[in-house]
Amino acid sequence: MNFSALLERCSCCPRNCNVNRLKNELGFCKIGINPKISAFNLHFGEEPPISGSSGSGTIFFTGCNLKCAFCQNYPISQLHNGNEVTVSKLAEVMISLQNQNAHNINLVTPTHVVVQIIEALLLAKKKGLTIPIVYNSGGYEKVEM
């Protein structure tokens, strides 16, 4: 299935911007066709069942569908500090974190890039991704997504 077609009139979150992200039009989250990542690493600051002894394979996505005034990740979520990556590169990041013995792939603020994440997960699974996925969102979600 071509999940990217869902970005043609974007309604990934309750904002329903309806912009064509396939043409890099920007809605509320200010992210076009490709996701932006501010950082990915082994993170030991999550709850012990998530971090475990080897760390959680955390991927911090830039942009957000909330824009909370007191966001702890303000430079990432609202200033968009990070680098644009392709879906293929996102899959490689997931595999890299697994190869570093991450207990899971921890997707931080994933809502607005869920379509790209699904495509990346399908690619990563073909490349051997087997660890669990943590969907670490702000909670402003659509049931359909």
ZIURGI-V287384 format. One record per pair of residues at least 24 apart in sequence whose C-alpha atoms are under 7 Angstrom apart, sorted by the first residue. I is the first residue (numbers start at 1). J is the second residue. D is the distance in whole Angstrom. If there is no record, write none. Layout:
I&J&D, I&J&D
This chain:
3&115&6, 3&119&7, 4&115&6, 12&112&6, 12&145&7, 13&111&7, 13&112&6, 13&141&6, 13&142&5, 14&141&6, 14&142&6, 28&65&6, 29&63&5, 29&64&5, 29&65&5, 29&112&7, 30&63&6, 31&63&7, 34&84&6, 34&85&6, 34&86&6, 35&84&6, 35&85&6, 35&86&7, 35&113&6, 36&61&6, 36&62&5, 36&82&6, 36&83&5, 36&84&4, 36&85&6, 37&61&5, 37&62&6, 37&82&5, 37&83&5, 37&84&6, 38&62&6, 38&76&6, 38&81&6, 38&82&4, 38&83&6, 41&97&7, 42&102&6, 51&103&7, 52&103&7, 54&101&6, 54&102&6, 54&103&6, 55&102&5, 55&103&6, 56&102&5, 56&103&5, 56&104&5, 56&105&6, 56&106&6, 57&97&5, 57&102&5, 57&103&7, 57&104&6, 57&105&5, 57&106&5, 58&105&6, 58&106&4, 58&107&6, 58&108&7, 59&106&6, 59&107&5, 59&108&6, 60&107&7, 60&108&5, 60&109&7, 61&108&6, 61&109&6, 61&110&6, 64&109&7, 64&112&7, 65&112&6, 87&116&6, 87&119&7, 87&120&5, 88&120&6, 90&120&6, 91&120&5, 91&121&6, 91&123&6, 91&124&5, 92&124&7, 94&124&7, 95&124&6, 95&129&6, 103&131&7, 104&131&5, 104&132&5, 104&133&6, 104&134&7, 105&131&7, 105&132&6, 105&133&5, 105&134&6, 106&133&6, 106&134&5, 106&135&6, 106&136&7, 107&134&6, 107&135&5, 107&136&6, 108&135&7, 108&136&5, 108&137&6, 109&136&6, 109&137&5, 109&138&6, 110&137&6, 111&137&7, 111&141&7
